[in-house]
Amino acid sequence: MSQPNALINLLGLTELQMVKFVRTQGWPDYRAGQILRWLYQRRVCEITHMTDLSTSDRLTLTELTTIQRSIHCTVLPSQDRTRKLLLTLDDGLTIETVLIPDDERLTLCVSTQVGCMLDCGFCLTGTMGLKRNLKSYEIIDQVLTAQDLLTPNERITNLVFMGMGEPLANLDALATAITCLTNKSWGLGWSPRRITVSTAGLASRLKEIAALSVNLAISLNATTEEQRRDLMPAVSEIASLKSLLAACRRFPLAPNRRLTFEYVLLAGVNDSPADAQRLVKLLKGLRCKVNLIPFNEFPGSRFHRPPDRDVLHFQSALRQAGIDVFVRKSRGRDVLGACGQLGILPAGRESVALTPIESRC
């Protein structure tokens, strides 16, 4: 006896695929836009809620399709109002996304892989290894689920693809997700200027990000090839520091846009005055800003967070050289929701106690 055909996941269809689907049913093309608006702008989870479709059309959709969202979401609230969302996928794997409040901004940090293909020593996600790439609808679902959890007075202002995984290693799904997020007629209507994609340094794929018109952030973290091989061994095999910076110089920046370089400060490793001076030389002539990220500690790591005075000295050295440099506030560290802390720990270790210094940040 043959198995019945699997239901089509509506969230997994691109606009062209949706048009092809509605034509197959003998429906007018505008029906595709109606369905897409229900999925993205109204975030429905049930086909029966698509009330501008006829009863017979909704019955047909129910027989042929489904709306595949994450099957469970756990919210871990931080002392600083950050919320880490643990989303269970249909195969039982878990991903994490983080809502980060900061003054008038509310940023959502989105994952692109379950685990990560890279092994950056200062990142908990890297210790998981790569389980699999996320599908485009699983990337989008993180945004939809976060929106479902907002209070009436909240609005997500920025999206950053800086969660679990290396975004450029899952570029096709990422590009499809961004297309849906930025579409104004039926999608979420996001401005690309409010979306940032981060990479650990897949130099050959930087030019493909330019076509998406989003902001680009490069996780640098080292000022010598030797440092980079120690801290980021896998990505160093893919692209040397020299080739990465050469690709950054070739990147077609739009007017009034600039690259962002992320630099995780590790006590006694890459936070010395000599490192600051080397970083100044590496970035000379680039239209950019630098975000300094004092290391966010997690259980089992060999690295430590630098003292505040060392962070400020490093920042001052870059500022004196004319570089716009900011110290990134670490949010959600008590629930392992800060930069570099996303990943799966043994049961009972989903949070850590803050030190007195961390509590003040």
N, C-alpha and C positions, 0 to 999 in steps of 0.2 A: 504493500500500500504506500503510495507516494506521500511525502510530507507536504503540508500546505505551504504556500509561499509565505515568506516572512513579511511582516508588515513594513511598509516604507516609513522611515523616520522623517517627518516633515522638516524638522530642524536640521537635518543633514542635507537638504536640497539647496543648491544655489538658485539664484533667480531664474537662470536659463533652464535648469532642471525642473523647477516648479512650473514654468510655462509649458514645458514639454508634457509634464504630468497632467495638467488641467486640459490640454488639448487631447490627450489620450482618452480622457473621460468625456470628450465632446463639449466641454465647457468653454466659454469665452476667455480670452487671454487675461482680461482684467481680474478674473477670479484668482489668478496667481498673486496679484498685489494684495487682494483682500486677505488671503490666507497668511501671507508673509506679515502683514500688519498685525494680525491677531497674534502671531507667534512672537514678534519682536517688540512692538510698541505697546501691546496690551498684555503680553506675557501669559497667555492662556496655557493651561496644562491639559485642558479637556476640549476635544473637538466640538462637543455639544454646546460649548459657550460661544461658538462663532455664529452669533445670532443674525448677521446679515447674509448668511448662506441659507438656502432653502433647507427644509427638513430632509428632503430626499438627498440633497448634496452632502449634508452632514452625515447621513446614514452611509452613503458611499464612502466618504472619508473614513468613517469609523471602521468599515469593513476592510479597507485597504491600507490604512496608515496609522501611525501613532505619533505622539509628541514625546520624544525621549529626553527626559531631564534626569539629573542625578537622583538616585533613589533615596538618599538620606543626607541631611545636613546637620552637623553639630556645630554650635557656636561657642567658642571659648572667649569670654570677655576679659580684657586686660584692665589693670588698674588705671591706665591712662585713656580708657575708652576705645582703644583699638579692639577690633573683633576679628579673631581668626576663625575662618569657616573650614570645617572638614567635610568635604563632599565625597560621598560614596558613589562610585560609578557602577554601571550595570554588571560589570564583571567582578565586583567586590573590591577592586582597588580603591585607594583613597588619595585624593589630591587636596591641596590647601590653597586658599586664597585669603587675602587680608584686607579689611577695611580700615583705613588709617586716617583719623581726623587730625587736622592741623590748622588752627585758626579758621579761616573761611573756606578752606579746602577740605574735601573728602576724597582721598585717593584709594582706588582699588588696585591691589597688587595681584596679578593674574598669573597662573601657571600654564605651561605649554607642554610639559611632559610629566609622566609619573616617574619620579626619580630624575636622574640626569645622566647623560652620556659622558660628562666630564667628571674630573676627580679633584676639583679645587680643594686644597687642604683646609681652608677656612670656612667651608660651607657644609652644613649638615646634609643637605640634599645629595651632595656628591657621594656621601658614604652609603647611600641606598643603591647606587648603580642605576642603570636605566631599565625600568620595567616595560614601558612602551611610550610611544608618542600619543598625545591627545588628538582626538578627532576635532575638526573645526567646531562641531556643535557642542563638544565638551568644553572647549575654550569659551564659547559664547555663553554657555549655561552658567559659568561662574559669575558673569556679569548679571544675567537675568536673576539668578538666585540671590545675589547681593542686593539687587534692587527690590526684590520681594521682602527683604528684611529691614528696609529703611523705614524710619518714622516719617510722618507727614512733613516734617520740617527739614528732612535731610535730602540731599541730592549729590550724587557722585559727580565730582568736578574733573577728575583726572584718572586715566587708566595707565598703568605701567605694567609691562610684561617683564617682570622681574621676580616672578615666583619660582616654583619648582621647574627645573629644566633649562635647557639652552634654546631660546626661541628660534634662532636661525637654523638649528638642526631639525626643526619641524616647520619649515618655511611655507610649504604649500597650505597646510592647515591654518597657520597663522595669517597668511595673506587672505584666505577665504573668510576667516573670522573678522579681520579688520574691515573687509569690504562690507560685511553685514552690519558691523558696528557703526560704520560711517555713512551708510546709505541714508539719504534724507527722505525718500518717498515712502519706504516701508520699513527701513531699519531703525537703528537707535539714533541716527543723526549726529553722531559724535564728530566734532572737528578733529582732523588729524593732528592739529597743533596741541591738542590735549591728550594725545596718546604717545607714550614713549616705549620703544622697544630696546631692550638691553641685550648685549652679547658679551660673552667672555672673550671673544676675539676671533670669530670665524671670518677672517679677512676677505676671502673670496666672495662672500655673500653680502657684503655691505652694500654694494651697488643695487642689489635687488630690494633692499629696504628703501632706498631713495624713491623708487617708483610708488611706494605707498604713502609718501608725503608726511610720514610721522616723524617724531623726534628720535634720534639715535643716541643711546648711551653705551659707552664702551667700558667694561670692567677691566681696569688696567692693573692696579695692585702691585706693580713691580717696576723698578727702574733699571734693571740689568737683565740680560738673558738668563744668567745663572739664577737670580732670584725668581724669575718667572717659571723656570723649569722646576724649581723646588716647590713653589706655591701652586702652580697650575700646570702640572706635567702633561696632561692629555692635550690641552689646547695649545701648549707650546710646541707639540709635535705637529699640530695642524698649521700654525702660523707663528713665526718668531715675533718678538717684540718689534724688530725692525720692519718686517713685512706688514705687520698690523698698522703701525703708524704711517707707513707709506700708503696703505689703503685708505686710512683716515684723511690723508692729505689729498687724495684723489676723489674723495666723496663729494658729490655735487650738492653742496649746501645751498638752499634757497636764500634769497636776501632776508636779512634780519633773523636768520636762524643760526644756531651754533651747535656743535657737538658737545655732549656731556661725557666727561671721564669720571668714572667711579673708582675711588681708591680706598680700599679697606686698610686701615692702619692697625698693624700688628706689633705689639710691644716688643722692642728689641730686634725686630726683623726687618721692617721696611719704613720705620718712622724716624730715622735719624736726620740731622741737618744735611748730611751728604745725600740722602735719598731725596730730600726736598729740592736740593740744587740740581740733581740729575733730572728730576721730574720737570723742572723749569726748562731745561735744555731740550728735553724730549718734545715738549709741547710748543716750543718756540714757533711762531708764525701761524699756528692753528687758531681758527676762530672757535673758541671753546670756553667752557667753565668746568670747574672741578668740584665734585662732591666728595668730601672726606667722610668716611664711615668708620668710626672707632669700632673695632671688632666686637661683635655680639657673641658672647661666649655660649657654648653648649656643652653638655656632658661628653667627656671623652676627647675633647679637642686638645691639641698640644699648644695652641696659641692662647694669648692673653690680651685683654683690652689695655691700651696704653693709658697712663695717667692723663688727666685733663690738661695739665700744663704742657705735656709733650704734643698733644693734639693742637693746642693753640699756637705753640711755637712753629709747628709744621705749617699751619694755616698762614701764620704771619710771614713766613719765608716766601710762600707763593704769592701772597698779596703784594709784598715789596717788589716782586718781579712783574707786577702788573696783571696777574692772573685773577680772574673772578673765582673765588673759592669759598665754599660753604661747608660747614660741618653739619652733616645730616643727623637730624634727631633720630634716635633709635626708639621706635615705638613698639609696644607689645612684647617686650623681652620676657616678661614674667609668664607668658603663655607660648614662648618660643615662636613669636610671630614677627620678629624683626629680621632685617636683611641677613641672609645666610643661615637662618635658624629653621627654615621650613624643611620638614622631613619626618620620617616615621621613627620614633623612639620606642623602646620596650614599654609595655603597658605600665601605666602609673608614672611615666616620665614626660608627660605632655606639657609640663610646666616646670619652672624653676623659680627659686626664691631670688629676689633682687638683692644686690648688695646695697649699702647706703648710698654709694655714688650713683648706681643705676637708678635708684628710686628718685633721685633729684633731676634726672635728665628728662 
